[in-house]
Structures are given as structure tokens and as C-alpha cells.
Amino acid sequence: MRNDHTDKTIESPKNEPAPTPLISAADIPIADRPTVHIPEKRVYPLSEHARRIAETWSGTPTDHLTGLLGEDGVAKRLGIAEQLDVEVYTDGGDGGTDLRYRGTTIDVKTVGRHRSDPDLTVDAYSPLNADYYALASRIGETDIRLIGYAPRDFVANASTFRYEDRPYHCVEQEYLFPFL
């Protein structure tokens, strides 16, 4: 993977020696990616949960709601919406996992409406505890677009960057498996 966002490599991910998806999320046009609508009757309890998280941890209720909507969108797509964790943890965290699916753990990363075609970013200052990392994008008040997902090894081997002195892994869409 690239070491710097401005460094362009001429080798496509499918030609690199490391394993990559046969079809990557980047190969799927934005309009063809799955979109999940979260019904308003479900948004209200998620909003309340987001407000409670913001009272015990950093971040705004809006930011926490975006994350919860992304988690709910992935859970709904996988058919496990009833398993969404709405517990408020005193440290604001969730142990690095949001969902369990077929014996694996998933950490969902959701970007807000300010990023239209995002890459997956995962904090590098804490352990990678999930088996998979999923990327969702909030595209409306109650709509979530599912971008793709990557196994823990892809995230661990991804390039690391810094933002405000905090390291993060960046997995470009070429390395994400699409939600089909």
C-alpha cells in the first residue's frame, strides 16, 4: 500500500503481491452501492443513545448518532439489526467491536456527509480487536451508504498517517471488499 496520500503508484491493487479483493469497493459505482434507510421511529431511540454517550465521552451527539446510524445500517444489511449494542460505557468505548456476525466481530466506521467518497480510517493508537472493519457513509438524515469492509490484517498492514498527533490506519477503497 502507499505510504503517502500524494504518492501515486502505477501498480493496481490487483497486481500487487499482497492479497486484495478480486472486486474492490472502488470498482463499484457510488450509485450502485447498497443504501440502507433507517426508519425515523428507530432514529429517535438512537438519538437518545447518542446524547447519553456524549454526556460520558468526547464528541457531539450528532457525531455519535452518525456512528450509530452506520452501525445500524450494517446490522440491518446483515440481518442482525436486533443485535445493535445500545449500552453506554463509562469510558465511551465499546471494546473495539460493534457487531457480531457468524462468529466474527465487526467494528463499523461511519463518515459524515462532508465526505462523499471516503477511505476507511481506523485509529492506530489502540489495538485492532475486530475481525472486520466496515465503512459506512451517512448520506442523508436517515440514509446510510455501505462502502465496503476489510479484514483486520488489511487494516493492520495499511499505511499509517497522523492527524492532530494521533496515528490512524488508512485503507483505500481499492482494498475494501464491497457490500453486495
Salt bridges, closest charged atoms under 4 A:
ASP27 OD2 - LYS14 NZ 3.06
GLU48 OE2 - ARG51 NH2 2.23
GLU55 OE2 - ARG51 NH1 2.22
ASP72 OD1 - ARG42 NH2 2.69
ASP107 OD2 - LYS109 NZ 3.13
ASP117 OD1 - ARG33 NH1 3.41
ASP131 OD1 - ARG152 NH2 3.21
GLU141 OE2 - ARG113 NH1 3.09
GLU141 OE1 - ARG138 NH2 3.77
ASP143 OD1 - HIS37 ND1 2.76
ASP165 OD1 - ARG162 NE 3.83
GLU172 OE2 - ARG2 NH2 2.69
